[in-house]
Amino acid sequence: MIELGTAGGSFHEGRVALVTGAARGIGLGVAAWLICEGWQVVLADIDEARGAAVAQALGERAFFVAADVADEAQVVGVVAKALGQFGRLDAVVNNAAIADPHNRTLETLPLAHWNRVLAVNLTAAMLLAKHCAPYLRARQGAIVNIASTRARQSEANSEAYAASKGGLVALTHALAVSLRPEIRVNAVSPGWIDARDPAQRRAEPLTAEDHAQHPAGRVGTVEDVAALVAWLLSSAAGFVTGQEYLVDGGMARKMIYAPG
């Protein structure tokens, strides 16, 4: 399910981060990285069974709260439980998302699917910012929103996901201006990240062709994203706000032509 590494010591001892969508994938990778740096982490996820198991695996610095972060009342509950457990809040990582970028064709796209994707991928980030702002402001805290390179590039039949991630990038700079100067807000936009559990990655490795198409020479890992998120939450990034960082192995800069 998870393999803890060493991210560099306990220099963030006592600081508390709330990470949404933390039961798997990038959210789990971010939570694990922060814990290795000395953070205490509140993991929020809709998957109660897996979330509880992940928190147990991460140890005493992890605290799990089951919640649908698209529901404002549940967001209020998450924040209250985080404060009740740790007494402070220094950072929020808005990672929760309906991760499958594909929907039906536009002509058959159900409005309910569109609304749900935007609620989880975009509205939830606004709700977390809204209800965490007073506590983050008291700690000169930071928010990182996990967007996507699909905010700027698309495949066919991905309207809901692309719109939600594009909105999240825009929400990032809006929040950075509204919450200044006490709270910094930035976005990280991953490209192709192999976010599968370690056992699955070993059992079904990606191909050489998968890696070779990236200018960096490989597909990304959750650790690539987590390292950047951790830096953005740290005092080392104190002059950085309102920005979007692409973590895509250089793919956004690569000219791609169909063979002809």
N, C-alpha and C positions, 0 to 999 in steps of 0.2 A: 504493500500500500504506500509506504513512504520509507525513504532512506535519509536519515539525518546526516548532514555534512558538518563542516566547520566553517562558518562564515567570517570568523575573525574576532572572537572574544566577546566580552560582556560589557562593552563600553556604553550600552544603552540600558544598563541596569535600572529597573524601576519604571521605565517608560511603558505605556500601554497603547497597543494598536488594535483596531477593530478591522478585521478582514472579512468581507462577504464572499459567498461562494467558495468557502475555504475547505470543503470536504474533499476536493479532488483538484487535479490539474494545476493551473497557474496559481489559484488561490491557496491551495495547499502548499505549493512550493514557496510562495511568499511568506506564509505563516511560519513554515519550518525555518526559512532563512532568518527571519526576524528573531525567532526564538534563539537561534544559534548566536545572534548578536546581542542577546541579553534582554530583548523585549519580553513583556508579557502580552499575550495575544488572545483576543476574543475572536473565536471562529464562529461565524454565522452562516447557516446553510439550511436549505429546505429539507435536505436528506438527513433525518434525525439519526437513523441507525449508523450510517457511515460517519457522520460528523462526530458522534460520541466516540466511536472507535478511533478516529483520527486524533481527537483530543487526548485520549488515553495514551496513544502511541507517542504523542509529542511531549507528554509529561506535565509536571505541575505548573509550568508557565502558560499552559493552554487551558482555555475555558470555552466550552461549546454552548451555543444558544441556537435552538431550532427556530427558524423564522422564514417566512416569505417576505422578502424585503420590498416587494412591490405593494405591500399592505402597510399603510401609514401607522395603524395601531400596533402592528407587530414591530415596526421599526422603533417606535417609542419604547416598546417592551425590551428590545435588544439593548438600547442605550441604557435604560434603567438597570438591567441586569449587569451590564458591563461596569457601570459605576458602582453598583452594589458589591461586585466581586473585587474590583481593584481600586475603586475610589478616585480614579482620574482617567482621562482620555487624552492621548497625545497625537494620535494619527488615525486616519481612516483610509482603507484601501477598498474602493468600490470595484469589485471584481465580478460579482454575481451576474450571470448572463445565461440566456438560452443560447448555447454555443453553436448549434447547427446553423450555418449561415443560409441554408437553402430553404426556400418556401415553394409553394406551387407556382404555376405560371401566374402572372399578374391578373389575368382574366378570371382565374379561379381562386385567388388568394382570399381566404376568409377574413373578414374584418376582425373577428375574435382573435385570430392568430397574430395579425398585425398589432392589435392593441396589447396583447400579452407580451410580445417581444419588446415593444417600446416600454411597457410598464416595468419589466424586469431589468432590461439593459440600460434604460435611460432615466425613467422616473424614480427608480429606487435610489440612484445616485443623488438626485436632488433631495429626496427625503432624508437620506443619511446626512447630507451636508446641513440641511435645515435643522435637524434635531441634535446634531453633534456640535454645531457651531459654537454655542456658548461655552462648552467644555474645552474644545480645541482652542478657542480664543484665550482662555485662561492659562493655557500652557504654551502659547505661541506655536501651535501645532500645524499639521500639514495634512492635505488630502491628496491621494493619487487615484485617478480614475483609469481603469484598464479599458482602453478603447480597442482599435484594430486598424490595420492597414486597409481594411475594407471600408473605412470611412472615406478613402480616396480612390480605391480600385474595386472593381466588381466583376463577378461572374453573373451569368444570367440567373434570374429567379432568386435574387437575394435581397429584395427591396426592403423588407422589414429589418433585417439585420444591419444592412448598410446604413439605413436611415437612423437606426438607434445609435450606431457607433459614430456616425457623423454628428449627430446631436450631442453625444457625450463629449466630443472634442470641443464643440462650441460652448457647451455648459462649463467646461473646464476653464476657459478664459473668462467667461462671465462671472463665475464664482471667484476667480482670482482677483478680479477687480472689486467685486462686492464685499469680499471678506478681508481685503487688505487693511492694514499691513500685518495684522496679527496671524492670519492663517494663509499659508501658501497652498496653491492648488495647481497640480500638473497632471498630465496624461501620459500614459505609456501605450503605444500602439504596436502590439506584437504582429508579426507575420506568421509564417508557418512555425509553430512551436509543437514539438512532440510532447504533449502533456499527458500521455498515457502513464499508468502505473509502471514502476520499474520492471516488475516481472513480465508484463506484457511487452514492454520495449525489448527485453532480452529474448523473449519467445518469438516475436515477430519483428525483427529489425527492419528499419527502412533500407531502401536500396541505395546503391552507389549513385544512381541517377538522381534520386531524391536529393541527396546531399550536393551533388556536383552542380545542380542548376543555380545554387546560391553563390554569389560572389565571395561570401565568407567561407565557402567550401563545405558547409554542413547545414542541416536543419537545426533550428533553435531548440533550446531546452528551457524548462521552467526556471532553472537557475539563472539563465541569461536575463530573464525578465525580473526575477526576484532581486538580483544584485542591483539593478537599476532602480527598482522601487525603493529598496533600502537606502540607497544614496539620496534619492529625492526626499525621503522622510528625515534625513539626517541634517544636522546643522551645517555640514559641508556644502549643502545645496541651499544655504540661506538666502542667496541672491537670485534664486531660480523660482519663478512662478508664472503661471499662465501659459506654459509651454507644452508642446506635444513631442514626445521622443519615440521614434520608430525603432523597433527591435526586430529586424527582418532579414538580417544577413546581407543587406545591400540590394534586395530584390526590387525595391521601389526605384532604384537608380539604373536598373538594367534594361537596355533596349531589347525588346522581344518582337521578332518578326515571324510570321507564318512562313514555312518553307514554300518556295515558289520556283 
